[in-house]
Amino acid sequence: MITFLPSKNASSIALELNGKATKEDAELLDKRVTQSFNGDKFNVLAVIHDIDGTTLQGIKDGIQFDAKHWKQFQKFAIVSDKDLIGTAANLGHYLPGIKAKHFTSDEIDEAWEWLS
């Protein structure tokens, strides 16, 4: 489930992920990004707690969202105390044109600074 958080800058979207990612979550995220950035580049700060998995439809919709907004992405700050999520975030360095960095929950201010 996605919950939107207040952003500390106009060029970033902040969200919290907990539980399963669904088709509805992907639709909400797409709507928010389209309304907020209208084709402009943006950053993402994602606070990730527990991911129970995702539905197959959620994966499909997530991939469609990524493809639709790929050229808009600049930086992803992933905030999580889960080691596996941190490892996955570090793989973001291999995505062309996108920077990704992992932060722990006590480094959230540093994550915002990195996005600025």
Sine and cosine of phi, psi and omega as CSV:
sin_phi,cos_phi,sin_psi,cos_psi,sin_omega,cos_omega
0.00,0.00,0.69,-0.72,0.02,-1.00
-0.98,-0.18,0.71,-0.70,0.16,-0.99
-0.83,-0.56,0.78,-0.63,0.03,-1.00
-0.99,0.14,0.66,-0.75,0.01,-1.00
-0.93,-0.36,0.36,-0.93,0.09,-1.00
-0.89,0.45,0.68,-0.74,0.02,-1.00
-1.00,-0.05,0.55,-0.84,0.02,-1.00
-1.00,-0.04,-0.07,1.00,0.10,-0.99
-0.48,-0.88,0.39,-0.92,-0.12,-0.99
-0.94,0.33,-0.30,0.95,-0.04,-1.00
-0.99,-0.14,0.25,0.97,-0.04,-1.00
-0.72,-0.69,0.49,-0.87,0.15,-0.99
-0.90,-0.44,0.67,-0.74,-0.01,-1.00
-0.88,-0.47,0.69,-0.73,0.00,-1.00
-0.53,-0.85,0.32,-0.95,0.02,-1.00
-0.85,-0.53,0.72,-0.70,0.00,-1.00
-0.90,-0.43,0.76,-0.64,0.02,-1.00
-0.49,-0.87,0.79,-0.61,0.01,-1.00
1.00,0.03,-0.58,-0.81,-0.06,-1.00
-1.00,0.00,0.65,-0.76,0.15,-0.99
-1.00,0.07,0.75,-0.66,-0.06,-1.00
-0.84,-0.54,0.12,-0.99,0.08,-1.00
-0.86,0.51,-0.65,0.76,0.00,-1.00
-0.89,0.46,-0.62,0.79,0.05,-1.00
-0.89,0.46,-0.71,0.71,0.01,-1.00
-0.89,0.46,-0.64,0.77,0.02,-1.00
-0.91,0.41,-0.68,0.73,0.05,-1.00
-0.88,0.48,-0.69,0.72,0.00,-1.00
-0.90,0.44,-0.69,0.72,0.02,-1.00
-0.87,0.49,-0.70,0.72,0.00,-1.00
-0.89,0.46,-0.71,0.70,-0.02,-1.00
-0.89,0.45,-0.70,0.71,0.00,-1.00
-0.91,0.42,-0.70,0.71,0.00,-1.00
-0.88,0.47,-0.69,0.72,0.00,-1.00
-0.94,0.35,-0.64,0.77,-0.12,-0.99
-0.99,0.16,-0.55,0.84,-0.16,-0.99
-0.87,-0.49,-0.29,0.96,0.14,-0.99
0.68,0.73,0.72,0.69,0.03,-1.00
1.00,-0.03,-0.18,0.98,0.02,-1.00
-0.98,0.21,0.35,-0.94,0.04,-1.00
-0.93,0.36,0.50,-0.87,0.01,-1.00
-0.46,-0.89,0.26,-0.97,0.06,-1.00
-0.93,-0.36,0.31,-0.95,0.04,-1.00
-0.79,-0.62,0.76,-0.65,0.22,-0.98
-0.93,-0.36,0.90,-0.43,-0.04,-1.00
-0.89,-0.46,0.89,-0.46,0.10,-1.00
-1.00,-0.06,0.90,-0.44,-0.09,-1.00
-0.91,-0.41,0.84,-0.55,0.03,-1.00
-0.99,-0.14,-0.99,-0.15,0.01,-1.00
-0.93,-0.37,0.76,-0.65,0.08,-1.00
-0.95,-0.32,0.91,-0.41,-0.01,-1.00
-0.99,0.15,-0.12,0.99,-0.09,-1.00
0.81,-0.58,-0.21,-0.98,-0.01,-1.00
-0.53,-0.85,0.33,-0.94,0.09,-1.00
-0.99,0.11,0.36,-0.93,0.06,-1.00
-0.87,0.50,-0.62,0.78,0.04,-1.00
-0.91,0.42,-0.61,0.79,0.03,-1.00
-0.89,0.46,-0.64,0.77,0.05,-1.00
-0.90,0.43,-0.74,0.68,0.00,-1.00
-0.85,0.52,-0.73,0.69,-0.02,-1.00
-0.93,0.38,-0.57,0.82,0.06,-1.00
-0.90,0.44,-0.66,0.75,0.03,-1.00
-0.91,0.42,-0.65,0.76,0.04,-1.00
-0.90,0.44,-0.65,0.76,0.05,-1.00
-0.88,0.48,-0.74,0.67,0.00,-1.00
-0.85,0.52,-0.71,0.70,-0.01,-1.00
-0.90,0.43,-0.65,0.76,-0.03,-1.00
-0.91,0.41,-0.61,0.79,-0.12,-0.99
-0.95,-0.33,0.14,0.99,-0.12,-0.99
-0.77,0.63,-0.73,0.68,-0.06,-1.00
-0.95,0.31,-0.19,0.98,0.02,-1.00
-1.00,0.02,-0.41,0.91,-0.07,-1.00
-0.91,0.41,0.68,-0.74,0.12,-0.99
-0.89,-0.45,-0.92,0.40,-0.04,-1.00
-0.75,-0.66,0.57,-0.82,0.14,-0.99
-0.88,-0.48,0.87,-0.49,0.15,-0.99
-0.98,-0.20,0.90,-0.44,-0.01,-1.00
-0.97,-0.24,0.87,-0.49,-0.02,-1.00
-0.95,-0.32,0.91,-0.41,-0.02,-1.00
-0.29,-0.96,0.53,-0.85,0.09,-1.00
-0.99,-0.11,0.08,1.00,0.02,-1.00
-1.00,0.05,0.83,-0.56,-0.03,-1.00
-0.86,0.50,-0.67,0.74,-0.04,-1.00
-0.89,0.46,-0.63,0.77,0.02,-1.00
-0.92,0.38,-0.63,0.78,0.06,-1.00
-0.88,0.47,-0.66,0.75,0.04,-1.00
-0.90,0.45,-0.69,0.72,0.02,-1.00
-0.89,0.45,-0.63,0.78,0.02,-1.00
-0.89,0.46,-0.63,0.78,0.00,-1.00
-0.93,0.38,-0.38,0.93,0.08,-1.00
-0.94,0.34,-0.29,0.96,0.03,-1.00
-0.87,0.50,-0.34,0.94,0.04,-1.00
-0.88,0.47,-0.34,0.94,-0.04,-1.00
-1.00,-0.05,0.03,1.00,0.04,-1.00
-1.00,0.02,0.81,-0.58,-0.07,-1.00
-0.89,0.45,0.77,-0.64,0.10,-1.00
0.99,0.17,0.02,1.00,-0.05,-1.00
-0.83,-0.56,0.69,-0.73,0.09,-1.00
-0.96,-0.29,0.70,-0.71,0.03,-1.00
-0.74,-0.68,0.61,-0.79,0.00,-1.00
-0.55,-0.84,0.62,-0.78,0.01,-1.00
-0.99,-0.10,0.66,-0.75,0.08,-1.00
-0.73,-0.68,0.51,-0.86,0.11,-0.99
-1.00,0.09,0.21,-0.98,-0.08,-1.00
-0.88,0.48,-0.45,0.89,0.03,-1.00
-1.00,0.09,0.06,1.00,0.03,-1.00
-0.92,-0.38,0.38,0.92,-0.08,-1.00
-0.88,0.47,-0.59,0.81,0.05,-1.00
-0.90,0.44,-0.62,0.78,0.05,-1.00
-0.91,0.41,-0.59,0.81,0.04,-1.00
-0.89,0.45,-0.70,0.71,0.04,-1.00
-0.89,0.45,-0.65,0.76,0.02,-1.00
-0.89,0.45,-0.65,0.76,0.00,-1.00
-0.90,0.44,-0.58,0.82,0.01,-1.00
-0.95,0.31,-0.42,0.91,-0.07,-1.00
-0.96,0.27,0.00,0.00,0.00,0.00
